[in-house]
Amino acid sequence: MTAFALDDPLDRGSGLPRPGNVLRAASDSIPPSSLVLLAIFSVQLGAGLAKELFAVLPPSAVVFLRIAGGALVMGAFIRPRLKGLAWRDWAVGIGFGVTLAVMNLSFYEALSRLPMGIAVAIEFLGPLGVAVAASRRRIDLLWVGLAGAGVVLLAPWGESASVSWAGIGFAMVAGACWAGYILLSAAAGQRFPGTSGLSFAMIVSAVVIAPVGVTTGGADLLQPELLLIGLGVGLLSSVIPYSLELQALRRMPKHAFGILMSLEPAVAALIGVLLLAEILNVQQWAAIVCIVAASLGSIKKAKK
């Protein structure tokens, strides 16, 4: 079931198919591996589009546009049910939303200081850490070491270094939040029906990030063209990929899904080159390969 799937196949009153069912029917004709790749490219295109906005808006304001746009769209299709929630449900939902806000803010701050491929590669250490912690195999030390080598290769050693330590720090915070996001997403899935947990978290996230985003963005946030671009970033970065991933997970093994998702840092680097002209050197590409290989290795071992 996609993020937009609804119980009633028809739009009552019009006799027309609901949008969610049309999207689901269309995605059913696409191989699940292709859906995952489309989701990855959608996320990275959204990140590239967001980075273009940094010329006119600070990262915190762009994050607000992204999260608010995604929350509006998801909230329109999936309204979280608040009645009858226990305090633990509220705690998980609010924690999920706060983590989502900090993750996105940290990532965009990293993105403003680093090439896309490098920022995503470092952020990817978060889910890699979750996978390694869950498997508890000795060989996982090899993957940790390989990922660590990738970070060492990316670190700005020497006076002529072009990579920002602050950017690396923000990317690591984003990675830690991504690990928390994975755990809280599973907890929310147990406490909220369907995908309403994510919808609840995105609304919370929009509320949390609004004071910072509105303060830094100011009157520029009211420009129609920027609002439209922000909505596009929200769709590309959150709504579209999440719906594609949900549909893919219904039709493919989780380990296969994880292997494909491990390609995300490489896709980010490629989008950075094509869209933003961010040319990486050989050492930086080698670092990204190390992190992708570490992720692939940890997933393959977890499968066995």
N, C-alpha and C positions, 0 to 999 in steps of 0.2 A: 504494500500500500504506500503510495507516495504521500508526501507531506500535505498534498491538497485533496486526497481522496476523501469523499464524503459518502454517507450511507445511502442517500437517495440518488439514483442514477439520473433523475430528471430534475430540472429546475422547475419547481412547482409554480404554476401560473403561466409559464411560457411553453411547457412541453418540450423544452430543448435540453440536450445533455448538459450536465454541470461541467464547468471548466476542469475540475479535478479528474473526472472520468475520461474526458477527452485526452488530457495529458497522460493518464495512465495507459489508455489504449495505444497512444502513439509510442510510449516508451516500451510497451510489451513487444513491439516489433523490432527493437534494437537489442543486439546482444548485450548481456550485463557488463562484460568487460569494456565495451564501448561506452556504456553509461558512466562507468567509473572514470574513464579517461575524459569524457565530456565534463564531468563534475570537476576534475582536476584543472582542466583548461579554463573552466568558468571561474573558479576561485582565483586563479592567477591572473586572468584577464581583469577581474574585478580589482585585484591588488594593483595591477599596472595602471588602470584607470584612476584609482584612488591616488596613486603616486603623482600622476599628472596634476591632480588638484592641489598638491602641496605648494604649487607656484602661487596660488591665490588664497589658500586657506591653511591654517596650521593643522598638523595631524589630528589633534584632539577634536577639532571641528569636523574634519572629514570622517572620523570614527563616529561621531554623533549622527551625521547624515546617513552613514551606512547602517548603523544599528536601528535608527529610527525608521528608515525606509524599509528595512527587513521586518521590523516589528509590526509596522502598519500592514504590510502585505500578509504576513503570517496571521496576524490577529484578525484580519478580515475573513480568512478561510478557516482558521482554527482558533476558536475562542476558548481559552482555558476556563475550566469550571473551578470556581473558588469556594462554592458552598460545600460545607462538610469536610473541608481540609483540616487535618490535625496539625498541631503546632510543628511536629516533625516534618510534615509535608511542606509547610511554609518555610521552614528552615532550609530544607534541601532546595526548594525552588528559588529562594532568595540567594542562597549561596551559589547556586548554578548561574544566576543572572549576574551577580557581582563578579564571579570568575570570568564570565564571558566578556564583561565590560573591561576588566583589567587586561585580559588576554589581547583583546583587539587594540586597546590603547597602547599597550607595550609594543605590540607588533608594528603598528603604524609609526610609532616613534623610532623603532629600529629601521623601518623601511625608509624613513626620511634621512637616515644616516648611512645606510648600507645598500649595495646592489640587491635586487630582489632575490636572486639565487642564494646569496650568502645569508640573508635574513631568514629565509625559509629553511635553509639547511640547519642553521643553529636552532631555530624554533622546533625543528623536527626531533631534537634530542628529547623533548618532553614525552611524546608517544613512544619513542624508542625505550626510554627509561621504564615506562609502564610495562611494555612487552617483556623487557629483561627481568624486571622484578616479579612478574607473574610466572615466568618459566623456571627460574632457579636452577639452571644448569651450569656446570663449570665452564662450558664452552662459551657461555654468554660473556665471560670476562674478555674473550677475544673481541666480541662485538663492541663492548664498552671501550676497549683499548683502541679499536679501529675508529670509533666515533670520536674518541678523545684526540687521536692523531689528526682527524679532520679539523677539529677546533683549533689545534695548535697551528695547523697550516693556514687557517684563516686569520689567526691573531695578528695584530699590527705590530710585528717586531721591527725595530729599527726606526731611524729618524725619517726615512723616506716612505714609510708605510702609508697606504692610502685608505685603510679600513679603520673605522672609529671604534675605540674601546667602549664608548657610551652606547653605540649601536649594538655591539655584541652583548653588552649588559642588558639592554632592553629586549633583545631577541631571546636571551636566556630566561628572563622573567616571563616572556610570552610562552616559551616552551614549558616552564613549570606550570603556568596556568593551563596550558593545553593538557598536561597530564591530569590536573585537577578537573578539567572539563570532561575528560573521558570517564573518570570515576563518578562525577556528579551526574553525568548524562545517564549512566547505568542506574544510579539511584533514583533519578527522576523518572526513568522509564518504569520503575517498579511502583511508583507512588502516583503517577499521573497517567490517565488513559491515553492511548495512542501517542500522538506527537504533541499533545497539549503542554507537556512539560517544557519542551523547547520554546513554544509560543509564550508561555509564562515567563521563562528565563529571559527571552528577548525583550519583553515589555519591561521587566525589572532592570535589565541592562540599559535600556534607553533612558529610564528614569535616573539611574545612577550616573550615567555619562552626560546627561543633559546640562547640569550646571557648568561643568568644565567646557563642554562643546559650545554652548551658547555664549559663555563669557569670552572665549577666545575667538569665536567666529564672528560675533557681533552682527551688525546689519548685513554683512555679506551673505549670511545664511538665507536671507530673504530674496536673493536674486533667483529668478525662475530657472535660469539655465543651470545654476549650481544645484538647486533642489532636484532638478531632473537627473543630473549626473549622479547625485547622491543616491537617488532612488535606483538608478541603474547599477551602482556599486553594490547596494544592498541586495538586489536581485541576483547579480552575478556571484557575489561572495557568500551569500547565505541561503536564500530561498531556493534558487535553481539547483545548486550542487547538493543541498541536503535532500531535496526531493529525488534527485537522480541516484544518490547513494542509497537511500531507503529502498528504491525500486530494485537496484542492483543486488542489495543484500538479500532480497527475497528469492533471488534466482541463482546465487553463486555461493560457494563455500567462503567462510569468513577469512581463512588463510589466503585464499586467492585474492580477495578484496584487499587485504592488508599488503600483499605483494605489489599490487598495482598502485596503491596509495603511496608506497615507498618511492615511487618515481616523482613525487611532487617537487622535491628540491630541484631536480634536473629540469622539470617543466618550468619551474619558476625562473631558473637561470636562462632557459631558452626564450621565454616571454620577455625577460629583461633585455636580452640582446635584440630581439626583433621589434619590440614596442618602444623601449626606452633607450636603446643603443648603449646598454651597459655591457661593455666588453670586459670579460674576465680573463685573467692571465692563467697560465698553465697550472700554477700552484693552487689557485682558487678552484679551478675545475677539479683538480686532484682531491682537494678537500671535500668537495660536494660528492664525488664518487665514493670516498671513504664513508661518508655518512649514509649514503644510499645503500652501499654494500652492507654496512652494519645493520641497517634496518631490515634488509632482505634476509640476512643471516639469522637474526633473532626471530623473525617470523617463521622461517623454514624449520628452525629447531622447535619452536613452540608447536608447530603442526604435528610433529612426530610423537 
